[in-house]
Amino acid sequence: MAIELKFDQHILRNGRLLKQCAEFVYSPLNELLCSLHVLQNKSHHGMLISWELEARSKLDAVLFQEMNYFSPFYEFGVPTFLTPGLYQNVHDIDEELTILKTKLSGNSSRVFVKDFITERKNNLNSHHLIRKNGSGMLLVRAKTAY
């Protein structure tokens, strides 16, 4: 799969500016949650219908119901506080889940609910996601000036 990014010439001449415009991030947990989102919301993702049909054909009804139990975490988008791989380098889903477990075990349920509601209010789909052949999510995130 080829990915083409186009930048203005003044950005290309200045490597520092280029690093401020985009970053590429690998997050297996984000890939998993985005895949579950597509399975939950197939009508919103027409370009992925063949993948969705193939994936559903491999799931039994019980597993699909169990996955739907967790749908509040991915139905309307993926909360970034649940995907630590977006903010630090990870190599596989086990590593990312360990980081998430450590992060969540240090917070109260009140903090978790607050983070979840805040992300819902702040437009969960602010990231531009590009799939990379099922081997994890390649995320291109537009950076904003602070």
N, C-alpha and C positions, 0 to 999 in steps of 0.2 A: 504494500500500500504506500503510495507516495503522498507526502504532505507538502504543500507549497504555501509558504508565507511570503507576503509582499510587504516591504517597508519602504518608506521614502528614502531617497538617496542620502539626505543628511543624517538619518539614523544609521544607515549602513556604514557610513564613513566613521562613525564614532561608536566603537564597541561598547563603551560604557552606556550610551543611550540604548543600544540594542538590548543589553541585559535588563534595562529598566522597562522595556516594552512587553516582553513575554518571557515565560519560563516554562520548561517542560518537566512534568512531574509524573512519576509512576506510582500508582496506588492500587494494589490488587483488591483491597477492601472496597474502594470506590468502584472498581470494575464489577465486583460482585453485587453491590447495592444498586448500581445503575442497570445491571442485567435484570435484577428482580423488579426494578421499576418498569422496565420495558415489558416484562411478562405481566405485570399488573395493569399496565396502561397501553395495551397494544394499539388502540385506535389513535394514539398520539404519536406513534412512531412507525408510520407506514413504510419507511425505507428499510426497517428491520423486520418486516413481516415474515420473510422466509426463515430468518434465524429464530424468531419467536415461535413459529409453527414447529420447526424442528426440535427446539428445546422443550416445548410443551409435550411433544410426542414421546419424549424420554422420561417425563415425570409421571408418577402415579398420582391418583387423586388425593391420597392421604398426605403425601409430601407437599403437594401444591397447597392444600389447606393449612399445613403447618407453616409454610412460607408466608401465607397471607396473614397469619397471626402477627407477624412482625411488620406488616405493610405500613403502619404509621411512620416507620423510619425511612421508607423509600417511596411511598406512593406518590407524593407530590414533589419529589426531588430528593437529593441526598444531602443531609446536613453535614457540613464540613467538619464539625467538631467530632463526628463519628469516624472520620477518615484521617488519622494522623499522618498518613503517608503523603498527604497534600502539603505538609509543612516540614517534613524531615524525610531524609532518604530511607527507604525500606527496600528489602530485597525479595520478600515473599509475604504471603498473607499471614503466616504464623508470627512473623516478626511484628507486623502491623497490629494484629490482634493483641499481642503481648503489650505493646505500647498503649493501645486503647484501654486494655484492662487496668494497667497501672494508672493511667490518667483518670479513669472513671472511679476507681477504688479510692482515690484521694478526694473525691467530691461527694457532697451530700446529694440526695435525690432532689432537693429543692434547686440546687445549682444545675443539675441535669435538665430538669423541666424548664428552668429559666433559659438555658442555652438553646433548648429545642424550640421553644416558643419564639425566642429572638430570631433564630434563623428562619423560621417560617415567615415572620414579618418582613425580613430583609431579603426577600426574593431568592429562593434557593437555587434558581437556575442562572446565576450570574456568571458561571464558568462556561467556557466553550470546550466541550468534550469531543475528542476524536478517538474512535475505536482503533485498536491496533491488533488485528488478527487474533482476537481472543486470548492474547498472552498478557493481558493486563491493560489498564487504562492509560493511555497517553493523554495527559491533560495539558491543554494550552490555556493558560490563565492570563488574561489581560491584567496588567498591573495598573494601579491608579496612583497618582501623585498624592502624597500626604501633606 
